[in-house]
Every structure is written in C-alpha cells, then in structure tokens.
Amino acid sequence: MLINIGFFLLGVFAVLSGTKIAFPKSFYQALMLFLMIAIGLKGGVALAEHASWTLFTQSLYILAFGLILPFIAFAILYYIGLFERHDAASIAAHYGSVSVGTYAVAVAYLESQQIRYEAYIPLFVVLLEMPAIVVGIMLAKPSLFRQKKSIVQEENDKHASKALLHEMFFNQGIVLMVGSLVIGFVAADEIKSITPVFFSLFNGVLALFLLEMGMVAASRLEDIKRAGSFILAYSMAMPLIGGVLGCGLGVLMGLSSGGAILIAVLGASASYIAVPAAMRVALPQANHSLSISASLGITFPFNVMIGIPVYTVMTLWFVN
C-alpha cells in the first residue's frame, strides 16, 4: 500500500512543484486498458472454479446495491446540497458506479496484507457499472416517459437513446472486462501462457497508473476550489456511506473478510471513465467538470490514501 500511495503522491508533487512529466495520452490509456484486462482475466479464471447458484444470488444483491447507491447520493446532493436536478443526478450516477483503478489498488493492498478474498469479485465490478447510469437518467428526467413529444423530439430521443445504450453496454470498460472475463472463464486451463504479462506485471503497471492519477488529481485542484466546501465534504462523506453499506452487504452475502472489504471499496468508489461518457450523452446540460472533479480530484485520492485502510479495519472489526 505504501508503494501505491508513494507513486500517487509523487504524481501530486510533480504537478505542484511544476515538474514537467508528460505521459503520452495513449500510454495512460494503455495502462488503464491493461488493468481492465488483467482484472477481467483473474475474475474469469476464478469464475470457472466457483460458478454456482450462490454466485447468481450474490449478483442479484450487487445489482440491487448498484440501484440503491445513486438514490442515496442524489438525495444528499438535491435535498441537502440544493444542486440543480441534472447536476445532482449526474454526480449521483458517478457515485453509484465504480472505479476500476480504486478496485485495483484495493486488490494489491489485500494481497500485500495476505488477506484472502473471493477472486470472482471482478464480476461484481462489471455488474456495478450500468445500474447507476439508468438511475441517474431517471432521476434527472422523471417525466421522460410521461411527456407528449413532437415527431422531431421523438426522433432526437431515439438517436440519443441509441448513443446512450452504446455507451452503457459497449464502452471500453464493459467490453474489455466482460470480454477478458469470458476468455478467462473459457480458457482457464491455458491462462498460464499469459500469466507473466497480465498477472506478474500487475503491480508495476498499477504503480505507473497511480503516478499518472496523482498528476491528474493535482491538476484538478483549481476546479475543486471553485466547486465549494459542500462538494468537498460530499466527496469524502459519500465514500464512507457507500463503504459502510458495502461492508454490511459483503457480510450479508457470506463473503470472506477480504471479499467484504472489496465490496466496501466498490461501494465507496466513484466512476471517472464509463459514467462520464454516458452522462455527456444523456445529460448534456449537466456540469460534467464538477462530476469528474469530485470523483477523480477528491474521492479517488481519499480512497487510495485513507478510505481503503479504513474500510479494511472496519470490516475486520465487524467480522471478528
């Protein structure tokens, strides 16, 4: 964990000190894609060993969790923070979904602490990507299906719906993680041939990814200042709420302590890849800079440096 935090802080320091470290955009994207594939492959191999009706039931719990979280986030933002409905819905969708980067850090942390966890959890990462997007749109447009529309409006809505469905089900995260999960499941016996690349190099790639994330988070400081104190408090409080609920859900599902910790981390994390793209299509009027600044500039650093150890201690205390 210290290595991960160290590389993240190195990225923050580089930006704040004015040091020019320029990662090519394609390199950062390659790191993210690598992590998605590696997580999916690990999950697929584990799924081949543990597929059962119990897992199906657990998946239903996870989907319900993904539907509930954005409602909680929206209520805080809309009724307490007094945000505009579309802004509250957009941010809520981010916090109902998950961060693959945060999950990768949590996995590395558990392995460094030798805490056992169910290796099929990547399946839950995939399942939590989509429900929040649907809920976010429903919250932003509660009268969407009650309004009488002109022919032009209906045609525009059809085009927007097609684009949105494509972002929901065929964004790079879903395609790569589901695809690699299926490959890992079908070809579990042959996975050793690519283990040196996708498994052995995982922590090294994660360190480079966190270096870049540190620089990105530090570059968002001005946006965070403009956002105000409420969004700052929300971006640290909502992860704690999601973490506590996720911990309870993991225990209810009968997962190991490590598995419950990972569900807590998923509940605490916020998307900065899949959901932003979907929300730009579905809610073009929302302040997307505010959403990404909250999820990437505040919540991601909070979870990496403080949240994951807190969720671990909380879960171990609760389980033991």
Secondary structure, DSSP 8 states (H G I E B T S, - for coil): -HHHHHHHHHHHHHHHTT------HHHHHHHHHHHHHHHHHHHHHHHHHH-SHHHHHHHHHHHHHHHHHHHHHHHIIIIIS---HHHHHHHHHHHHS--HHHHHHHHHHHHHTT----TTTHHHHHHTTSHHHHHHHHHH-TTTTTS---HHHHHHHHHHHHHHHHHHHHSHHHHHHHHHHHHHHHTGGGGGGTHHHHTTTHHHHHHHHHHHHHHHHHHTHHHHHHH-HHHHHHHHHHHHHHHHHHHHHHHHTT--HHHHHHHHHHHH---SSHHHHHHHHH-TTS-HHHHHIIIIIIIHHHIIIIIHHHHHHHHHHHH-
